[in-house]
Amino acid sequence: METDRKMEELGGNKRLSETPPDDDCCPICFGPFTVPCRSNCGHWYCGSCILQFWNYSSASKPCGCPMCTCMIVNLMPEASLEQQPQNQEVAEVLKSVRRYNLLFLGGARGFIQQKVRELPFFIKRIFQGLMDPDTNDTYIAEIRLFAVKCC
């Protein structure tokens, strides 16, 4: 009941709220929508535009809506994008939108899940640094010394 009322406020009916208005443009780039995403406050942006805006403002907290300054904790891509096969660029933007949602919609749990998923890549990078003799990173040098002393 509450969601129906919110949908009416946002666009009249549920179908209208699933796509951006035909005569509208992205308020960040002022161009036609590419990978349109709706924020939790109801404003539409290009997926790449709002993610860039977030990266330039503060990547450690949710993005503030450029239109109403509400904190954006959920970006919803246009429904048709999820059903169609996409090119590489669109797939990358959708992946970034999912990561953004996981990070801020999931709260601390989402943040921890994301870091756990990234852990194998971090460990791989550390081992690559340990094996590269030309690495000038002081932390890597300390780890090397510790490893030599332990063995």
C-alpha positions in Angstrom: 0.0 0.0 0.0 2.8 2.4 1.0 4.8 1.5 -2.1 1.8 2.1 -4.4 1.4 5.6 -2.9 5.1 6.3 -3.4 4.9 5.1 -7.0 2.0 7.4 -7.6 4.0 10.3 -6.2 7.0 9.5 -8.4 5.2 8.9 -11.7 1.6 8.2 -11.6 1.8 4.4 -11.9 4.3 1.6 -11.6 5.0 1.4 -15.3 6.0 5.0 -15.6 8.4 4.8 -12.7 10.4 2.0 -14.3 11.7 4.2 -17.2 12.9 7.7 -17.2 10.6 10.3 -18.8 11.0 10.5 -22.6 11.5 14.3 -22.6 14.1 14.3 -19.8 17.9 14.3 -19.8 20.6 13.4 -17.2 21.0 16.4 -14.9 24.7 15.7 -14.6 25.8 15.5 -18.2 22.7 17.1 -19.8 22.7 14.4 -22.4 20.3 11.5 -23.1 20.3 8.8 -20.5 22.9 6.0 -21.0 22.3 3.1 -18.6 19.5 5.0 -16.8 19.4 4.5 -13.1 16.8 5.8 -10.6 17.9 6.9 -7.2 15.9 6.0 -4.1 14.6 9.6 -4.1 13.1 9.2 -7.6 15.6 11.2 -9.7 17.1 9.6 -12.9 20.8 9.7 -13.9 23.1 8.0 -16.3 24.6 5.1 -14.3 28.2 6.2 -15.2 27.5 9.9 -14.4 26.1 9.3 -10.9 28.9 6.8 -10.1 31.5 9.3 -11.2 29.8 12.0 -9.1 30.0 9.7 -6.1 33.7 8.9 -6.7 34.6 12.6 -6.9 32.6 13.5 -3.7 33.4 10.8 -1.1 33.7 7.1 -2.0 33.4 6.2 1.7 29.8 7.3 2.2 26.7 7.3 0.1 26.4 9.8 -2.7 24.2 12.9 -2.1 21.5 13.4 -4.8 22.6 16.3 -6.9 19.0 17.4 -7.3 17.7 17.2 -3.7 20.7 16.3 -1.5 19.0 13.2 -0.2 21.5 10.3 0.5 21.4 7.8 -2.4 21.6 4.3 -0.8 20.0 2.4 -3.8 20.4 2.9 -7.5 17.8 1.0 -9.6 18.8 0.5 -13.3 16.0 0.7 -15.9 14.2 -2.6 -15.8 14.7 -3.3 -19.5 18.5 -3.2 -19.1 18.5 -6.3 -16.8 16.6 -8.4 -19.4 18.6 -7.5 -22.6 22.0 -8.7 -23.5 24.4 -5.8 -23.0 27.7 -4.7 -24.5 30.8 -4.6 -22.3 30.4 -0.9 -21.3 26.8 -1.4 -20.1 27.8 -4.6 -18.2 30.6 -2.8 -16.4 28.3 0.1 -15.3 25.6 -2.4 -14.1 28.3 -4.3 -12.2 29.4 -1.0 -10.5 25.8 -0.1 -9.7 25.4 -3.5 -8.0 28.6 -3.0 -6.0 27.4 0.5 -5.0 24.1 -1.0 -3.8 25.8 -3.8 -1.9 28.1 -1.3 -0.2 25.4 1.1 1.0 22.2 -0.8 1.0 23.7 -3.7 2.9 25.3 -1.4 5.5 28.3 -2.8 7.4 27.3 -6.4 6.4 27.5 -5.4 2.7 30.8 -3.6 3.2 32.3 -6.7 4.9 30.9 -9.0 2.2 32.5 -6.9 -0.5 35.9 -6.9 1.3 35.8 -10.6 1.8 35.2 -11.0 -2.0 38.1 -8.8 -2.8 40.5 -10.6 -0.3 41.8 -13.2 -2.8 42.8 -10.4 -5.2 44.5 -8.5 -2.4 46.5 -11.6 -1.3 47.5 -12.3 -4.9 48.8 -8.7 -5.2 50.8 -9.0 -2.0 52.4 -12.3 -3.2 53.2 -10.7 -6.6 54.9 -7.8 -4.7 56.9 -10.3 -2.5 58.2 -12.1 -5.6 59.2 -8.9 -7.5 62.7 -7.9 -6.4 62.3 -4.4 -7.9 59.4 -3.4 -5.6 60.3 -0.4 -3.4 57.4 -0.7 -1.0 58.6 -0.5 2.6 55.8 -2.8 3.8 56.8 -5.5 1.3 60.5 -5.1 2.3 59.5 -5.6 6.0 57.5 -8.7 5.1 60.4 -10.1 3.1 62.7 -9.6 6.1 60.2 -11.2 8.4 59.9 -14.2 6.1 63.6 -14.6 5.8 64.1 -14.5 9.6 61.3 -17.0 10.2 62.7 -19.6 7.7 
